[in-house]
Amino acid sequence: MAAIGWNAMHYILTFAPENRPKDFDGVRAALRSFLQAVRRERARQGKEKNFDYIPIIEGLHEPYHVHLICDAKELDPCDVQRLWTFGMCKPPEWVLRDKSGFRRLAAYFCKERQDGYRIPLGKHPRTCSRSIQRKIPEPERWTDEDGAIVPDEGAICFSTPTGRAETFDNGWGAYAKLSWLTPDGSKACRRAMKRMGYGGNHGVKNQKRIPGLPGLQAADAAADRHEHQG
């Protein structure tokens, strides 16, 4: 979702009772029809047919519906309301409307597990356009020496104001996690920062490497004690 950027908008597309699909494949067919209609509309407006979007199909906690994340500048809310002919489009919301942002929605979209019926095994309820796939960088891997996670210069971190990472111990081992956004000075960025409650300069400046993270040392000590006891 972060690849869509500061203008990311969240739509919820529902089905009217008379148009409600009987199964998962019916939802996918309706979604394909909608996306084709969007491409035709964009072509009519002289825009590039392809655009960034992320659809998520859900159907366990409520009747089948579709969550759609896209750039608000690429897909106008009025066009969504008009082109989604299978039911209602709920009032859209900015993804970056509070400090939880992308992380909150990512956790929400992973709440439903495939049950083999409503969400068939082997199907993909969450996907994205090829244009987004090309924007996602390959993961970096390296042998860590000090347990430090260094945010970008000027980044706004979502763990603590100092940028210190959160640490977790799941019984198998310890790991650290840090989430941040790096402002780029654009108008869309400034508006998003304001929606999230940030004003002025809130970035982490001249961030130094964080020494060995608390929790990792404790996990190492616990593992040593366990080994000695064994």
Secondary structure, 3 states (H helix, E strand, C coil): CHHHCCCEEEEEEECCHHHCCCCHHHHHHHHHHHHHHHHHHHHHCCCCCCCCEEEEEECCCCCCEEEEEEECCCCCHHHHHHHCCCCCECCCEECCCCCCHHHHHHHHHCCCCCCCCCCCCCCCCECCCHHHHHHCCCCCCCCCCCCCCCCCCCEEECCCCCCCCEEEECCCCEEEECCEECCCCCHHHHHHHHHCCCCCCCCECCCCCCCCCCCHHHHHHHHHHHHHHC
